[in-house]
Amino acid sequence: SCPQSLDKIDHHTSATMAVGKNKRLTKSKKGGKKKAVDPFLKKEWYDIKAPSVFSVRKCGKTLITRTQGTKIASEGLKGRVFEVSLADLNNDEDQQYRKIKLCCEDVQGYNVLTNFHGMDLTRDKLCSLIKKWGSLIEANETVRTTDGYTIRLFCIAFTTKMPNQMKKTCYAQSAQIRAIRKKMVEIMSEEASKCDLKELVQKLIPESIGADIEKACQCIFPLRDVYIRKVKVLKKPKFDILKLMEMHGDAGNEDTGAGVSREEPLVEEVKGLKV
């Protein structure tokens, strides 16, 4: 009988201690649970405007939390980078393997004015170019444009068979690869340093630099699939709204009225004075 009574005491004390320990569980927390608010109710949609180099100007939408206190929405948008396919920007399905990066420079109303920020090839395109029995040649060059942008260009090329070649392989010798790489760097720095950013983008879209490299290297070794595979904007000049508006043309104010010629009334006035 004694051990049983001890068990009962132990059980009773443990039960009371458990209640004592968990006293805070019975109390309700301050404020209670917060109601789940849909975060999208606090957001605003903005239109992304591409520079005038591209045929499609309104290339998408982006959202950001509304201006609240010291947190301004437009400041949060500045510096945001958008990646858009060149096929969408130029309405041309043949250019779908190119990705263009656009960086938000300024916000006007609900329009996000962007500028060129970089270019890249899609992975599937890059993988489709690589084939066996030939050499892959790569080069890169850092160039400064006339309007103060520091840009790094990456070039890629592949050796190909000569006309009527019977041999299976077409590997270039290391001296030939060095000579081709030297030509690549020369052409890239020459083409990019003599123009501003807008003109450089106009050269990159039709791949004219790649065609020039292929033509120049033909005497060293025949090449195929010469591309500027990547472009990085390393440094930008101080922000200038006038230059940005120049890049956009009429992006900020699309609803412009028709131009009024003022020559005719002036001529009539002069005639009236003579009479």
Number of C-alpha atoms within 10 A of each C-alpha: 5 6 7 8 10 11 10 10 11 10 12 11 10 11 11 10 11 10 12 10 9 10 9 10 9 8 8 8 9 6 6 7 7 6 6 6 8 8 8 10 9 12 15 14 13 19 18 22 23 26 25 17 18 18 14 16 17 16 17 15 14 15 13 16 18 16 15 9 6 6 11 13 17 20 12 13 20 16 13 14 17 18 14 18 21 22 17 17 22 18 14 11 11 10 16 18 16 19 20 21 20 23 22 21 19 20 20 12 10 14 19 27 24 25 22 22 20 21 25 19 18 14 10 9 12 14 9 8 14 14 11 9 13 17 20 17 18 18 18 19 17 19 22 21 20 13 15 15 18 19 22 20 21 20 22 21 25 23 22 19 18 12 7 6 10 8 8 9 14 18 18 20 11 10 10 14 19 14 14 26 20 13 17 29 19 13 16 24 18 12 17 26 20 14 16 15 23 17 14 16 19 13 16 17 18 11 15 15 22 24 15 15 24 23 13 16 18 12 10 14 21 18 23 16 15 23 22 26 21 18 23 17 19 14 12 13 9 8 10 9 11 9 11 17 16 13 20 20 14 13 21 16 8 8 8 7 6 6 6 6 7 8 8 8 10 10 11 11 10 10 10 9 8 7 5
